[in-house]
Amino acid sequence: MSNRGQRGGRARGSDHGGGPGGPPGRGGRGYTPQSSDGFGGGRASPSFRGGPPGRGAHQGAFDPRGRGGPPGGFRGGPARGRGGGPVIYAETAPANIPSRLDDASHVSLIKAFKSLKVIPERPLRPGFGTLGTAITLRANFFPVKLPKGPFYDHVVEISPKTDINRIKARIFELMELSPACAPHLPYIAHDRSQRLVSAKKLPQPLDIQVPFFEYPDTAPKAGATVYIVSVKFERELNPARLTEFMSGKADARDYDPLPLVSAVNLVLQQHASRNGIRVGKNRYFFPTSAQKISLGPGVEAFQGFYTSVRTSYKQLMVNVNVCMSAFIEPGNLGDALISFSRGSHGAMPTLPKGFGRVRVRTTHLGYTKPVKRIGTTSSRNTKFDCAELGGVVSVEQYFQKKYNIKLKHPADLPVVDIGSQKKVIWVPAELCDILPGQPYGKLNDRETAQMIRYACNPPKFNAEAIVNQGFPVLGLSPVKAPIDGFGVSIDIEMTVIPGRELAPPRLSYKAGKPPNVNNGSWNILDVKFHRGAQVTSWWVVVVRDGTGMISGPDDPKLAALVQGFSMKCQRSGMLMPSGRPRLVAIPLAPERTDPNRTNAIDQIRTTLKNNLNAVQGKKPSFILVLLENRDNFIYPAIKRIGDMELGLQTVHMQLGKALTDEKKQDQYFSNVALKVNTKLGGINHLLDDGAMKWLTKKKTMMVGIDVTHPGPGSREGTPSIAALVASVDDSFVQFPASLRIQQSKQEMLGELDNMLVERLIAYERKNGKLPERVLVFRDGVSEGQFDTVLKDELPQILDAFKKFETQGRKSKYRPQLSIIICGKRHHARFFPTDSQYADRNGNTRPGTVVDKGVTAVFDFDFYLQAHAGLQGTVKATHYTIVYDENMFTADEIQKGTHDTSYLYARATKAVSLIPPAYYADLACERGRCYLNDFLVDDKTSASGRGKYDREEERKRVFHAAREAWGEGLHVDMKEIVNKLAIPDV
């Protein structure tokens, strides 16, 4: 999911930092630069497909979650940690697996589980995997030892009450300075919101007076608000019960580790919370001590560290990882506006939306305020009625007469509003200083490229950063208060765990030598697709967008491109028509005169309609669209016009990639041919029968589910988009999609039952019968939402089955069901200990699987890295079986998931996420094209409106988006909706 919003609920043995009710932090998520094919963060970041702002990339488009996929993407990162030296972290140090993880210990654990009742919900681990070559790994988890004594848990109440997280955090900072709190500081930790834990009993009642003042003031002003902070004892938390749970004792299965685990999280994060800046959940940054990286005007990035406590078998761990986030560069607001003035086209300069409600300190009075909005007039031209100065004056005159300040930019910089919802206060921008430590919002394409360049570091570099830099700044080594005050100790060595390396499956094509899989990928020279699609006719549309790469229909480069691609499709086994395709050129107005590309989009729509009329409405099998540029408007508009308005299949190429040297062009054509063949119903490659047996032993339908949410640059109220894709036969290649919109930021699907019914009907139509098994791969939910999936989505799945129990059917329909959660938003990283089992960058190799040492105690989960780590530090996918009527063994689900990762249709490599979930993700991306006008919002923010007005605006936006969505696909597209799961590169 993208921009997931709040995540709550219980998760057995999972990390839950911050404690219940903790503040959401000071900004967005930040970026996690460990994925080999991207970096972590919200999926609302820009895509590099020449298309809409997307949820990122594999090796072909920027993807925060690090999808494996087609070649391409960014390659020019810094060579830190590379070169001729060793690439394995701590390769010469002993790597001994601890005794808690020996075979006998695990056998006794599974034996203990036999005494427990077997139920499909949250199934117990049935055993551990055995297939593959045994390997030894390090993981970025560090053992934590707790004291025997209890933790004392308290609820904190603040009077007068405030719901503003920033104010609450400041109150806690000031509370720590008070004489009543100072004696307890060595052994207390809190979430800066409503929870406090202590290592010793605190006096009761404990009410602390806190006179409020803002940083950087050093004392409260006259009349300052005085808050009363009441710390009320709630319960004792006993570490002994947690030890029993982590030991896998049968009677401890229903124990909830969350209260104590989150308490330990507070303790271990307290030093970072006091000395750093928290961005999102569990990520801390230290701009004063870290090297900054400029991403562009007014935007800089810093490396920080993620830390979170997790349970594992017989050991409490703290997971520490590197991360990176963008911040607003501190300094004078006027200077910042000047740096952005080049894009103002003569109007008053303004700030990018990523600045949000940036907080500033006025230089004339020293007030700290958020900027509600940037004005459209200068200080000289902004006037108001001022009784004190005798009538109407300009802002320039007011500051000259009132404060004797002569402005440097009275006519060329705007005023800014730092007032309240009820009162506007205009101040010259040059009299405001941007405060440090403010996270930046959504990055543009150029900033994102810079971030990726610096974020993708090899595993050895990241591992050394964690131990040598992360531990000291987080206060984990040497241990800083209050960790020592609680008697908690932390091992400074990464834990050593057992892993396995699975062999790749055998692949087959219709003709040619079976490909040789190397490092998770293979070459398709001289092979033919298993089933080549037939093309009756096709068009080539050249979108001429100012760069002049193609001069016209008679340009030899265009003729060579069209001929080359046609021949590539034919050699691959597709049936192509003789003769040239219909050529259509669409010249567009320059972007500078059409910034939102409204006129350009109208021109594209009109041209396509005219050409359809010219051929009496006979539609081509597909249209090859050649793009000279990429932006946030043209690509999604063409997809919307084709899919929803005119019913035309479109496939895109970027001319910058297509008009390249012969070798690169051939590879690019191959990648696009893979996509076209699948869109038109073909089959590119298959796995051998052995690899498919886990799916074909019974009639099985694989289902992928995902939800994408509006990002920071979207209009408030923009709907979330839910996608469900499902296989239609035993080849497991075609995955038609069902799409729905639902309330903004709603993660659980609201119409899952109807969407699944659509897919079951399609399966029955193709096979003459319904599937005996349904395997659901649910992407994008956090560990805290596992039980929510069972509560909200499982009943809808079962209801979908019941809808086939009609009078016309002689028997009940109830297939065997399994639900597997696919997680990429985790911070577990695995490091080889032996170069024999590492790639050239020091990453683990494709096929690496881990189900011991850092996995859950009771839950049935595993980490699988099916793909190759081409750059950066590779990240495995975390699979958790949350519902299982098929009684999968560990080997069956692990090997099956791994093998199926080689069946992704539009790549010649294994991907990092099992294809059904991957296709659901991509189908969500296509849905974003249909609502692009709402997801890419350049309009003024509604931050100045009242709460009621903003809620009304959200409703209005949602209604407008629903109208724009309409009936969804054009009627001619509804029988070929498989294309939704194969979007363009």
Secondary structure, 3 states (H helix, E strand, C coil): CCCCCCCCCCCCCCCCCCCCCCCCCCCCCCEECCCCCCCECCCCCECCCCCCECCCCCCCCCCCCCCCCCCCCCCCCCCCCCCCCCCCCCCCCCCCCCHHHCHHHHHHHHHHHCCCCCCCECCECCCCCCCCEEEEEEECEEEEECCCCCEEEEEEEEECCCCCHHHHHHHHHHHHHCCCCHHHHHHEEECCCCEEEECCCCCCCEEEEEECCCCCCCCCCCCCCEEEEEEEEEEEECHHHHHHHHCCCHHHCCCCCHHHHHHHHHHHHHHHHHHCEECCCCEEECCCCCCCEEEECCEEEEEEEEEEEEEECCEEEEEEEEEEEEEECCEEHHHHHHHCHHHCCCCCCCCCHHHCCCEEEECCCCCEEECCEEEEEECCCCEEEEHHHCEEEEHHHHHHHHHCCCCCCCCCCEEEECCCCCCCCEEEHHHEEECCCCECCCCCHHHHHHHHHHHCCCHHHHHHHHHHHHHHHHCECCECCCCHHHCCEECCCCEEEEEEECCCCCEECCECCCCCCECCECCCCCCECCECCECCCEEEEEEECCCCCCCCCCCHHHHHHHHHHHHHHHHCCCECCCCCCEEEEEECCCHHHCCCCHHHHHHHHHHHHHHHHHCCCCCCCEEEEEECCCCCCHHHHHHHHHHHHHCCCEEEEEHHHHCCCHHHHHHHHHHHHHHHHHHCCCECCEECHHHHHHHHCCCEEEEEEEEECCCCCCCCCCCEEEEEEECCCCCCCCCCEEEEEECCCCCCCCCHHHHHHHHHHHHHHHHCCCCCEEEEEEECCCHHHHHHHHHHHHHHHHHHHHCCCCCCCCCCCCCEEEEEEEECCCCCCEEECCHHHECCCCCECCCEEECCCCCCCCEEEEEEECCCCCCCCCCCEEEEEEEECCCCCHHHHHHHHHHHCCCCCCCCECCCCCHHHHHHHHHHHHHHHHCHHHHCCCCCCCCCCCHHHHHHHHHHHHHHHHHHHCCCCCHHHHHHHHHHHCCCC
